[in-house]
C-alpha cells in the first residue's frame, strides 16, 4: 500500500527521527511518498504538480494519508480536502497542546468523518510509535473496504445536461466519471440513517 506522509513543519523535527519513522514504515512493506526534504522521494511541489496532470497523477495512487499538522499550512489543508473528496483515509497528527486548524474542523462533521478523518494527539518522544499504531488501524480498515469489489455492471441512460455536470464535477475532483458517481452514491449511502438501520437489522438477523 502507498502512504503519503506530509509534515507541515519538518524543520521543527529531528531529521533522524523522521528518517527512522519513514524507514520503519517502508520496512513494513509500505511505499512512502513524503515532503521530507532528506528523503529521495520527497518534493511536495513536484508531487503536487504531477497530481494536477491526470497522466502522471501521484495522489490518485495513494491509499492513505498521514499528515503531521501541528503547524497549520495550506498544503496540509489541501491534502485533507483532496483525500476526503476521494474517500481516502487520513491520519492527522497533532502534538499534545496543539489545536486543530479551524479550517479542518468541517471534516470532523457528518457520519463519514469518523471513518475517514482520524485526529491523533501524540507526545514527540513517541512520534514513531503513534504513527505505526495509526497505520495498523488504517490498514485494517482499508483492507476491509477493499474486500468489496466494484463488480456489478450498471447501465444508465442520462440527459446530456446531466452528463455535462458529471464531466465537470469529475474534472474538478481530478477523477473519472465512474469514480465520481461511485463516491457520490457511497456518500449518500453512508449518510442515510434509514438505510444504515436497515442494514444493521439484516446483519443482526443472520
C-alpha positions in Angstrom: 0.0 0.0 0.0 1.1 3.6 -0.7 1.2 6.2 2.0 1.6 10.0 1.6 3.4 11.2 4.7 3.2 15.0 4.9 5.0 17.1 7.6 3.7 20.7 7.9 6.9 21.9 9.5 9.7 19.4 9.0 12.4 21.9 10.3 11.0 21.6 13.8 11.6 17.8 13.9 14.7 15.8 14.4 15.8 14.7 10.9 17.0 11.4 12.3 13.6 10.7 14.0 11.7 11.4 10.8 14.0 9.3 8.7 13.8 6.5 11.2 10.0 6.7 11.1 9.9 6.5 7.3 12.3 3.6 7.3 10.1 1.8 9.8 7.0 2.3 7.5 9.0 1.0 4.5 10.2 -2.0 6.4 6.6 -3.0 6.9 6.2 -3.1 3.1 4.6 0.4 2.6 5.6 2.7 -0.3 6.1 6.1 1.3 5.8 9.4 -0.5 6.7 12.4 1.5 7.6 16.1 1.5 10.5 15.4 3.9 13.5 17.1 2.2 16.0 14.4 3.1 14.0 11.6 1.6 14.7 10.8 -2.1 11.0 10.6 -3.0 10.3 14.0 -1.5 9.5 17.4 -3.0 5.9 18.3 -2.2 5.6 20.8 -5.1 6.8 18.4 -7.7 4.4 15.7 -6.5 1.5 18.2 -6.3 2.1 19.5 -9.8 2.2 15.9 -11.0 -1.1 15.2 -9.3 -2.6 18.0 -11.3 -1.8 16.1 -14.5 -4.1 13.0 -14.9 -1.4 11.3 -16.9 1.1 11.4 -14.1 -1.1 11.5 -11.0 0.7 10.6 -7.8 -2.0 11.4 -5.3 -4.5 9.2 -7.2 -2.3 6.2 -6.4 -2.0 6.9 -2.7 -4.0 4.5 -0.5 -4.0 6.7 2.7 -2.5 9.8 4.1 -0.6 10.6 7.2 -0.3 14.3 7.9 1.6 15.9 10.8 -0.3 19.2 11.1 0.9 20.8 14.4 1.8 23.8 12.3 -1.2 24.9 10.2 -0.4 25.0 6.5 -2.3 25.4 3.3 -0.7 22.3 1.8 -2.0 20.2 4.7 -5.5 21.6 4.3 -5.3 20.9 0.6 -4.3 17.3 1.1 -7.0 16.7 3.7 -9.7 18.2 1.3 -8.4 16.1 -1.6 -8.2 12.9 0.3 -11.6 13.4 1.8 -13.1 14.1 -1.7 -11.9 10.7 -3.0 -12.6 8.8 0.3 -9.0 8.1 1.2 -8.4 7.7 5.0 -6.4 10.4 6.7 -4.4 10.1 10.0 -4.0 13.7 11.2 -1.3 14.0 13.9 -1.0 16.9 16.3 1.5 17.3 19.1 -0.2 17.4 22.5 -1.1 21.0 23.3 -1.7 21.9 19.6 -5.1 22.8 18.3 -6.7 21.5 15.1 -6.7 24.1 12.3 -10.2 25.7 12.3 -10.4 25.3 8.6 -10.3 21.5 9.0 -13.0 21.2 11.6 -15.6 20.7 8.9 -14.0 17.3 8.2 -15.0 16.2 11.7 -18.7 16.7 10.9 -21.0 14.1 9.4 -21.2 10.4 9.6 -18.3 9.8 7.2 -15.8 11.8 9.3 -15.1 9.1 11.9 -14.2 6.7 9.1 -12.0 8.9 7.0 -10.5 11.6 9.2 -8.7 10.5 12.4 -7.1 13.1 14.6 -4.5 11.7 17.0 -2.5 13.7 19.6 1.0 12.4 20.4 4.0 13.1 22.6 7.0 13.9 20.5 9.2 11.2 22.0 6.6 8.6 20.9 6.2 10.1 17.4 7.1 6.9 15.5 5.1 4.6 17.8 1.9 6.7 17.3 2.3 6.6 13.5 2.9 2.9 13.4 -0.2 2.3 15.6 -2.2 4.6 13.4 -1.0 2.8 10.2 -2.0 -0.6 11.6 -5.6 0.6 12.3 -5.9 2.4 9.0 -4.5 -0.6 7.1 -7.1 -2.9 8.7 -9.9 -0.5 7.7 -8.5 -0.2 4.2 -8.3 -3.9 3.7 -11.8 -4.4 4.9 -13.1 -1.8 2.4 -11.0 -3.4 -0.4 -12.9 -6.7 0.1 -15.9 -5.1 -1.6 -15.2 -5.0 -5.3 -17.0 -3.0 -7.9 -18.0 -6.0 -10.0 -21.6 -5.2 -10.9 -22.2 -3.6 -14.3 -24.9 -1.0 -14.3 -26.2 0.8 -17.5 -27.9 4.2 -17.0 -29.2 6.5 -19.8 -29.0 10.1 -18.8 -29.7 13.5 -20.4 -26.8 15.5 -22.0 -27.2 18.2 -19.3 -26.5 15.6 -16.6 -23.5 14.2 -18.5 -22.1 17.7 -18.7 -22.5 18.1 -15.0 -20.8 14.8 -14.2 -18.0 15.6 -16.5 -17.5 19.0 -14.9 -17.6 17.6 -11.4 -15.2 14.7 -12.2 -12.7 17.1 -13.8 -12.8 19.4 -10.8 -12.1 16.4 -8.5 -9.5 15.1 -10.9 -11.1 11.7 -11.1 -13.1 9.6 -13.6 -16.8 9.9 -14.1 -17.3 6.4 -12.8 -15.3 7.1 -9.6 -17.1 10.3 -9.0 -20.5 8.6 -9.3 -19.3 5.7 -7.0 -18.1 8.3 -4.5 -21.4 10.2 -4.6 -23.5 7.1 -4.1 -21.3 5.8 -1.4 -21.5 9.1 0.4 -25.3 9.1 0.1 -25.4 5.5 1.4 -23.1 6.2 4.4 -25.1 9.3 5.4 -28.6 7.6 5.0 -29.5 6.8 8.6 -32.6 4.8 7.5 -30.6 2.6 5.2 -27.9 2.1 7.8 -30.6 0.9 10.3 -31.9 -1.4 7.7 -28.5 -2.9 7.1 -27.8 -3.3 10.8 -31.1 -5.2 11.3 -30.3 -7.5 8.5 -26.9 -8.2 10.0 -28.4 -8.9 13.4 -30.8 -11.4 11.9 -28.0 -13.5 10.4 
